Amino acid sequence: MKKLLLILCSVGATLPSLVFADNSAESAVANSPSPTPSASPPNNNAGFINRSAYLQNPYNSENYPTTGGGTLIVNESQTANQNFWQKWFEDGTYNVYAGTTVNAAGTANSGNNPAPYNRSVQPYSYGANIFAQTGQAAGFSIGGLFSTMNPLFAAQEDGLATQQGSKDYSIYNTTYSQAMISEAFVEYQYKNTVQADVGYIGINNSPWINGNYENNLLTVPATYQGALVNVYPGGGWLLTALAFNAAQYGAAPGFTGNTNYSITQNGISVSNGYAASNGTVALGANYSGLSNNYNLRLWGYQFDNYGTLLYSDTSLTLPVNDKSSFNISAQAGTDQQWFQANNAITQYNGTIIQSYMAGIRGNWTYDWFQLNLSANTMWGAANGYNGGAFVSPYTVGQSVDPTYSNGWSTNMISNGFTGSEYKLSTQFGFLNNNLTISPAYIMATSGNVQYNGIQEADLLLNYSIPQVRGLYLFGVYANQWLPAQNPNGTNAWTSEVGVFYAY
C-alpha cells in the first residue's frame, strides 16, 4: 500500500498541467461570476459528505434528481430532541425504482442478434429495486437494496438463454428470473468530514470502478463486498480509500471473485480457472478549487491478478456569462503488472500488462446546447495484452471507464485495441432541458486491422417527463462501420429503449 501511495504521488507530480472532467461534466453549466462582489460558492467537495447525501443510494439526488417521492432531508436541529430509535426510523429514506428495457442488435455476419453479451432471442427485462436506509444515531446507520427481475414469463421472453441454462450471457441485462440483495451495509458518518461504508456497497466516485447506477439499466450494475472511506480534510480536497474482495453484477447474482473478463467474452474465456481476482485496493484524491471551476483527480489501483493502474485527470472551466462557458480537460494513465508478474493476462496468452493512455477534450456549453471535441491515444509494449491495450477488470464491456472519446459501442478499453480514437458530440436540450438529444460521431485508427478505420454514429435520447415526476425515458441507436477483417463483418448496430420510474 505504501508503494502504491508513493507511485500515485509521483504520477501526480508529473501531471500538474492536466485538466479534469468526468463524463458527467459535459452536462454541467458553470455559473458566471457576479458583476458585484459576492461570496464564493461552497466548495463541491465540502458538501460531498452530509447526512442527506445518501451516497449508497443509486437513486439519490446526484444520480436521479427528480424522483417521485423525493428524499427526506433532516438537519441537526430537528434531531436534537429525538431519541435513538426516532433518529433511526423517522429520519431515514427509501426509494423504489422500477421499469422495463428492450434491447436489439445485429451484425453483417450474423443478422439480427441481441445486444452484446446477451444471446437471448428477445432480450426484454423488467423488474424493480427497493433501497432503504435508516437515519443516523451516534453517526451510524444501516441500509440495503433488494432487486427482483423478470419474476414471471422469463422463459417466454428470453427463451434461448433460459433454455440453455446459462445466466452468463449478460451480466447487466437480465434474461431470467432473479431476486437478489444488491446492497447491505453499515455506515458511519462524522459531521461533514468522514464517511465509512462497510458490507455490500456501491462505489460511485472512483473512475475505474463501475458504479451502482447507469441511466439505461434497470439492474444495479455492480456492487462490491468491501469497505469505502471518504474523508474531507478541508481545502477543497476529498480523499478516498477502498478495498473489496468480491463483486456482484446486476444480472449475475452472488458476490464472487469474478471480473468482467472472467464471466464475459472480452478476450479471456469463460470459466478458464485463472481469471478471477482475490481483491482490489485503491487510493484517490479529488481537488476542487477556483469556485469549483478547477478540478483534479489522482487515483491508484492494485487489482489482484490484473496489475496496477495509475490515473489522473483534470479540468478547467472558463465561464463567459450565466449561460455560456468553455471547458478544457485532459487525462493520462498507465497500466502495469507491478508486484504480480504472473497474472490472468500472462496465463491467458503469454502477453503482459503494460499500457499507457492520454486524452484531451474541449467543451462549449451555451444554455440548451453543448459541443464536445475529444481525442484519446493508447499505446504499450509490443508483447502487451492486445499489443499494449489497457486492462480494466471492473469497467470493460460497459463503456463506463473515464476515457473521453468512448462511443456507445466503440471503446478502446472494452474492445481492447491500441491506437487513437476521436469523438465529435453535441447535445440539444428542449422543454426546459427535460428532453435532451445527443448525436455523436466516433472514428478510430489502430494497428489492429480489426479496428483500424472503424466509424460509429450514435443517437441518444433522455426525457425526464415533468408532468409525472420520477418518470424517465431512454433511447439509443448506435451504428458501426467496420473493417472487413472484423469478425462482425462490415457493419454492426445496437439499440435500446427503456422506461423507468423512481419514487
C-alpha positions in Angstrom: 0.0 0.0 0.0 2.9 2.4 0.8 4.5 1.7 -2.6 1.2 2.4 -4.3 0.8 5.7 -2.5 4.3 6.8 -3.4 3.8 5.8 -7.0 0.5 7.7 -7.1 2.1 10.8 -5.6 4.9 10.7 -8.2 2.4 10.5 -11.1 0.5 13.5 -9.7 3.8 15.4 -9.6 4.5 14.7 -13.2 1.0 15.8 -14.4 0.4 19.3 -12.9 -0.8 20.7 -16.2 -3.6 18.2 -16.8 -7.2 19.3 -16.6 -10.1 17.1 -15.2 -13.7 16.4 -16.0 -15.5 13.1 -15.6 -18.2 12.1 -18.2 -20.9 13.9 -16.3 -19.1 17.2 -16.6 -20.2 17.6 -20.1 -23.7 18.3 -18.9 -22.7 20.8 -16.2 -23.0 24.5 -16.8 -20.9 26.7 -14.5 -22.4 29.9 -13.2 -20.6 33.1 -14.2 -19.1 35.3 -11.5 -21.5 38.1 -10.4 -20.6 41.6 -11.6 -20.8 42.7 -8.0 -18.7 41.4 -5.1 -20.2 38.3 -3.5 -19.1 35.2 -1.6 -17.7 32.3 -3.5 -20.0 29.3 -3.9 -19.5 26.5 -1.4 -16.8 24.0 -2.5 -18.3 21.0 -4.1 -16.1 18.6 -2.2 -17.0 20.2 1.1 -20.6 19.1 0.7 -19.9 15.6 -0.6 -20.2 14.1 2.9 -23.5 15.1 4.5 -26.4 13.3 6.3 -28.8 13.8 3.4 -26.4 12.8 0.5 -27.1 9.0 0.9 -24.0 8.1 -1.1 -25.0 4.4 -1.2 -28.4 5.2 -2.8 -28.3 4.6 -6.6 -31.3 6.9 -6.9 -30.1 9.8 -4.8 -30.4 13.4 -5.9 -27.0 13.2 -7.7 -27.9 10.3 -10.0 -31.7 10.8 -10.2 -32.7 14.4 -9.3 -36.4 14.1 -9.9 -37.8 11.0 -8.0 -41.5 10.9 -7.5 -41.2 11.0 -3.7 -38.0 13.0 -3.2 -35.5 12.4 -0.4 -36.1 13.1 3.3 -33.7 15.9 4.5 -33.2 16.3 8.2 -31.0 18.9 9.8 -29.2 18.8 13.1 -31.8 21.0 14.9 -34.6 18.6 14.0 -32.7 15.6 15.6 -31.7 17.3 18.8 -34.7 16.2 20.8 -35.1 12.7 19.2 -34.2 9.5 20.9 -32.1 6.8 19.3 -35.0 4.9 17.7 -36.6 8.1 16.4 -33.3 9.1 14.7 -33.0 5.7 13.0 -36.6 5.0 11.9 -38.1 8.5 11.5 -35.2 10.2 9.7 -34.3 7.6 7.1 -35.2 7.4 3.5 -36.2 4.9 0.8 -36.7 4.8 -3.0 -38.4 2.4 -5.3 -37.0 2.1 -8.9 -38.9 0.1 -11.5 -39.0 -0.2 -15.2 -38.5 -2.2 -18.4 -35.9 -2.3 -21.2 -35.8 -3.8 -24.7 -32.5 -4.4 -26.5 -31.9 -5.4 -30.1 -28.8 -5.6 -32.2 -27.4 -7.1 -35.4 -24.2 -7.6 -37.4 -23.4 -8.1 -41.0 -22.2 -11.6 -40.4 -24.9 -12.9 -38.0 -28.0 -11.0 -38.9 -30.3 -9.7 -36.2 -28.8 -10.8 -32.8 -29.4 -9.4 -29.4 -27.2 -6.8 -27.7 -23.6 -7.6 -26.7 -23.2 -10.2 -24.0 -26.9 -11.2 -24.3 -27.7 -14.0 -26.7 -31.4 -14.5 -25.9 -33.7 -14.1 -28.9 -35.7 -11.2 -27.4 -33.7 -9.6 -24.5 -36.6 -8.0 -22.6 -36.1 -7.1 -18.9 -38.5 -5.8 -16.3 -38.4 -5.5 -12.5 -37.9 -3.3 -9.5 -35.3 -2.2 -6.9 -36.0 -1.0 -3.4 -33.4 1.0 -1.5 -33.8 1.9 2.2 -31.5 3.5 4.8 -32.2 4.4 8.4 -31.4 7.8 9.8 -28.2 8.4 11.8 -27.9 7.7 15.5 -24.5 8.4 17.1 -23.3 8.7 13.4 -24.3 5.2 12.5 -27.0 4.0 10.1 -27.7 0.8 8.2 -29.1 0.3 4.7 -29.7 -2.1 1.8 -31.1 -2.6 -1.6 -33.2 -5.5 -2.8 -33.7 -6.3 -6.5 -36.1 -8.6 -8.4 -36.1 -9.0 -12.2 -38.4 -10.9 -14.6 -40.4 -12.6 -11.9 -42.9 -14.0 -14.4 -42.6 -15.3 -18.0 -38.8 -15.2 -18.3 -38.8 -18.3 -20.4 -41.3 -16.9 -22.9 -39.5 -13.5 -23.1 -35.9 -14.7 -23.2 -36.1 -18.3 -24.4 -32.6 -19.1 -25.7 -30.7 -18.1 -22.6 -33.2 -19.8 -20.3 -33.4 -23.0 -22.3 -29.6 -23.3 -22.4 -29.5 -22.8 -18.7 -26.8 -20.1 -18.8 -27.0 -17.0 -16.7 -23.8 -15.5 -18.0 -25.0 -14.4 -21.5 -25.4 -10.9 -20.0 -24.1 -9.7 -16.6 -26.1 -6.5 -16.9 -29.3 -7.1 -18.8 -31.3 -9.9 -17.0 -32.6 -12.7 -19.2 -34.1 -14.9 -16.4 -36.0 -14.6 -13.2 -33.9 -13.5 -10.2 -34.2 -12.0 -6.7 -31.1 -10.7 -5.1 -29.6 -8.4 -2.3 -27.5 -5.9 -4.1 -26.5 -3.8 -1.1 -26.4 -4.4 2.7 -24.2 -2.1 4.6 -23.3 -0.3 7.9 -22.4 3.4 7.5 -20.7 5.7 9.9 -20.5 9.5 9.3 -18.7 12.1 11.4 -20.0 15.6 10.6 -19.1 16.5 7.0 -15.6 15.1 7.5 -15.6 11.3 7.5 -17.9 8.7 6.0 -17.3 4.9 6.0 -19.4 2.2 4.4 -18.8 -1.5 5.1 -20.6 -4.5 3.7 -22.2 -5.0 0.3 -21.6 -1.5 -1.1 -21.8 0.7 -4.2 -18.7 2.7 -5.3 -19.6 5.8 -7.3 -16.7 8.2 -7.0 -13.9 6.1 -8.4 -13.2 6.4 -12.2 -12.1 2.8 -12.9 -14.7 1.1 -10.8 -18.2 0.5 -12.2 -20.9 2.2 -10.0 -24.3 1.2 -8.8 -26.3 3.3 -11.3 -26.5 3.7 -15.0 -29.3 5.6 -16.6 -30.0 2.9 -19.2 -30.1 -0.1 -16.9 -32.8 -1.5 -14.7 -30.4 -3.6 -12.8 -27.9 -2.3 -10.3 -24.8 -2.5 -12.5 -22.2 -3.6 -9.9 -21.8 -3.7 -6.1 -18.9 -4.9 -4.0 -18.1 -6.8 -0.8 -15.8 -4.5 1.0 -15.3 -1.1 2.5 -15.2 2.5 1.3 -13.9 5.5 3.3 -14.3 9.2 2.2 -12.5 12.0 4.1 -12.8 15.7 3.6 -9.8 17.3 5.4 -10.6 20.8 4.0 -9.0 23.0 1.4 -11.1 21.5 -1.4 -9.6 18.0 -1.1 -11.7 14.8 -0.9 -9.7 11.7 -0.1 -11.0 8.2 -0.8 -9.7 4.7 0.1 -11.5 1.5 -0.9 -10.9 -2.2 -0.7 -13.1 -5.2 -1.7 -12.6 -8.9 -2.3 -15.7 -9.8 -4.3 -18.1 -8.2 -6.8 -21.7 -8.8 -7.9 -23.2 -7.7 -11.2 -26.8 -6.8 -11.9 -27.6 -10.0 -13.9 -25.1 -12.3 -12.2 -26.2 -12.8 -8.6 -23.6 -13.6 -6.0 -20.5 -11.8 -4.6 -17.6 -13.7 -6.2 -14.0 -13.0 -7.4 -15.3 -12.9 -11.0 -14.3 -9.8 -13.0 -15.8 -8.6 -16.3 -13.1 -10.6 -18.0 -13.8 -13.9 -16.4 -17.6 -14.0 -17.0 -17.9 -12.2 -20.3 -16.3 -12.6 -23.7 -13.8 -9.7 -23.6 -10.7 -11.6 -24.7 -10.5 -14.1 -21.7 -12.6 -17.2 -21.9 -15.4 -18.0 -19.6 -14.6 -20.4 -16.7 -10.9 -20.7 -17.5 -9.9 -21.2 -13.9 -7.4 -18.4 -13.6 -9.2 -15.1 -14.4 -10.8 -14.4 -11.0 -9.4 -11.8 -8.6 -9.0 -12.0 -4.9 -9.4 -8.3 -4.3 -8.8 -4.7 -5.1 -7.4 -1.8 -3.1 -7.3 1.8 -4.3 -6.5 5.3 -3.1 -7.8 8.5 -4.6 -7.7 12.3 -4.2 -10.1 14.8 -5.7 -9.4 18.5 -5.6 -11.9 21.3 -6.4 -10.9 25.0 -6.5 -11.4 28.3 -8.2 -15.1 28.5 -7.2 -15.4 24.8 -8.5 -14.1 25.8 -11.9 -10.9 23.7 -11.5 -10.8 20.0 -10.7 -8.1 17.4 -10.3 -8.3 13.7 -9.6 -5.4 11.3 -8.8 -6.1 7.6 -8.4 -4.1 4.4 -8.0 -5.4 0.9 -8.1 -3.9 -2.5 -7.2 -6.1 -5.2 -8.9 -5.2 -8.7 -7.7 -4.4 -10.7 -10.8 -4.8 -7.7 -13.1 -2.0 -5.4 -12.3 -1.5 -1.8 -11.2 -3.4 1.1 -12.7 -2.4 4.8 -12.1 -4.6 7.6 -13.4 -5.1 11.4 -13.3 -7.5 13.8 -15.0 -8.1 17.5 -14.6 -10.3 20.2 -16.0 -10.7 24.0 -16.1 -14.0 25.7 -16.8 -13.9 29.3 -18.1 -17.3 31.0 -17.6 -18.3 33.6 -20.2 -21.7 34.6 -18.7 -24.5 33.0 -16.9 -25.4 30.8 -20.0 -22.1 30.1 -21.6 -18.8 28.5 -20.7 -15.8 26.8 -22.1 -14.1 23.7 -20.6 -10.7 22.1 -21.3 -9.9 18.7 -19.9 -7.1 16.2 -20.1 -6.3 12.8 -18.8 -3.4 10.3 -18.6 -2.8 6.9 -17.1 -0.7 3.8 -17.1 -1.5 0.1 -16.6 1.4 -2.2 -15.4 1.9 -5.6 -13.9 4.0 -4.3 -11.0 4.1 -6.7 -7.9 2.4 -9.5 -9.9 4.4 -10.7 -12.9 2.2 -13.8 -13.1 -1.4 -12.7 -13.6 -4.6 -13.5 -15.6 -3.2 -12.0 -18.8 0.1 -13.8 -18.8 -1.7 -17.1 -18.1 -4.3 -16.3 -20.8 -1.9 -15.9 -23.8 1.6 -15.2 -22.5 1.4 -11.4 -23.0 2.0 -8.8 -20.3 0.2 -5.8 -18.8 2.0 -2.7 -20.0 -0.1 0.2 -21.4 -0.3 4.0 -21.5 -3.1 6.3 -22.4 -3.7 10.1 -22.8 -6.6 12.2 -23.8 -7.9 15.7 -24.2 -11.4 17.2 -24.5 -12.8 20.6 -25.3 -16.4 21.6 -24.4 -18.5 24.7 -25.2 -21.8 25.0 -23.4 -24.5 27.6 -24.2 -27.7 27.2 -22.3 -29.5 24.4 -24.1 -26.6 23.4 -26.4 -23.3 21.6 -26.0 -20.4 20.9 -28.4 -17.6 18.5 -27.4 -14.4 17.5 -29.2 -12.3 14.8 -27.7 -9.3 12.5 -28.6 -7.6 9.6 -26.9 -4.5 7.7 -27.7 -3.3 4.4 -26.2 0.0 2.5 -26.7 2.0 -0.1 -24.9 4.5 -2.9 -25.1 4.6 -4.9 -28.3 4.2 -8.1 -26.3 1.5 -6.5 -24.2 -2.2 -7.6 -24.0 -3.6 -7.0 -27.5 -0.4 -5.0 -28.4 -0.5 -2.8 -25.3 -4.2 -2.3 -24.6 -5.5 -1.3 -21.1 -6.7 -3.9 -18.7 -9.7 -2.7 -16.7 -11.4 -5.6 -14.8 -14.4 -3.7 -13.5 -15.4 -1.4 -16.4 -14.6 -3.4 -19.5 -17.6 -4.3 -21.7 -19.8 -1.4 -20.3 -18.0 1.7 -21.7 -18.2 3.3 -18.2 -14.4 3.9 -18.0 -13.4 7.6 -18.0 -11.9 7.6 -21.5 -13.2 10.8 -23.2 -13.8 9.5 -26.7 -15.9 6.5 -26.0 -18.7 5.6 -28.3 -21.8 3.6 -27.3 -20.2 0.5 -29.0 -16.7 1.6 -29.9 -14.4 1.7 -26.9 -10.6 1.2 -26.8 -10.8 -0.3 -23.3 -13.8 -2.6 -23.9 -12.7 -3.6 -27.5 -9.1 -4.0 -26.3 -7.2 -2.2 -29.0 -4.4 0.4 -29.2 -4.2 3.5 -31.4 -6.2 6.7 -31.5 -9.9 7.5 -31.1 -11.7 10.7 -31.9 -15.2 11.9 -31.0 -17.4 14.8 -32.0 -20.6 15.1 -30.0 -23.3 17.6 -29.4 -26.3 17.8 -27.1 -29.6 19.7 -27.6 -31.9 20.5 -24.7 -35.6 21.1 -25.1 -38.6 21.6 -22.9 -36.5 23.3 -20.2 -33.8 20.7 -20.7 -36.1 17.9 -19.6 -35.6 16.4 -23.1 -32.0 16.0 -24.4 -31.0 14.6 -27.8 -27.3 13.8 -28.2 -25.8 12.8 -31.6 -22.2 11.7 -31.7 -19.6 10.6 -34.3 -16.6 8.4 -33.4 -13.6 7.3 -35.5 -10.7 5.1 -34.6 -7.3 4.2 -36.1 -5.3 1.2 -34.9 -2.5 -1.2 -35.8 -5.1 -3.9 -35.2 -6.7 -4.4 -38.6 -10.0 -5.5 -37.0 -10.5 -1.9 -35.7 -8.4 0.3 -38.0 -10.7 2.8 -39.6 -13.8 1.9 -37.6 -16.5 4.6 -37.6 -19.6 4.9 -35.4 -22.7 7.2 -35.3 -24.8 7.4 -32.1 -28.1 9.0 -31.2 -29.2 9.1 -27.5 -32.4 10.4 -26.1 -33.2 11.2 -22.5 -36.5 12.5 -21.4 -37.5 13.3 -17.8 -41.2 13.8 -18.0 -42.1 16.8 -15.8 -45.8 16.0 -15.7 -45.0 12.7 -13.9 -42.2 13.4 -11.5 -39.8 10.4 -11.5 -40.8 9.0 -14.9 -37.9 8.8 -17.3 -37.5 7.6 -20.9 -34.3 6.5 -22.5 -33.4 5.5 -26.1 -30.2 4.9 -28.1 -29.3 3.7 -31.5 -25.6 3.1 -32.5 -24.3 2.0 -35.9 -20.7 0.9 -36.6 -19.0 0.8 -39.9 -16.2 -1.9 -39.5 -13.2 -3.1 -41.4 -13.7 -6.2 -43.5 -11.4 -8.1 -41.2 -13.7 -7.6 -38.2 -15.4 -10.8 -37.0 -18.8 -9.0 -37.1 -18.4 -8.1 -40.8 -18.6 -4.6 -42.2 -21.5 -3.4 -40.1 -22.9 -3.7 -36.6 -25.7 -1.9 -34.8 -27.3 -1.9 -31.4 -30.3 -0.2 -29.8 -32.2 0.0 -26.6 -35.4 1.6 -25.3 -36.1 1.9 -21.6 -38.9 3.3 -19.4 -38.0 3.9 -15.7 -39.8 5.3 -12.7 -38.3 6.2 -9.4 -40.3 7.1 -6.3 
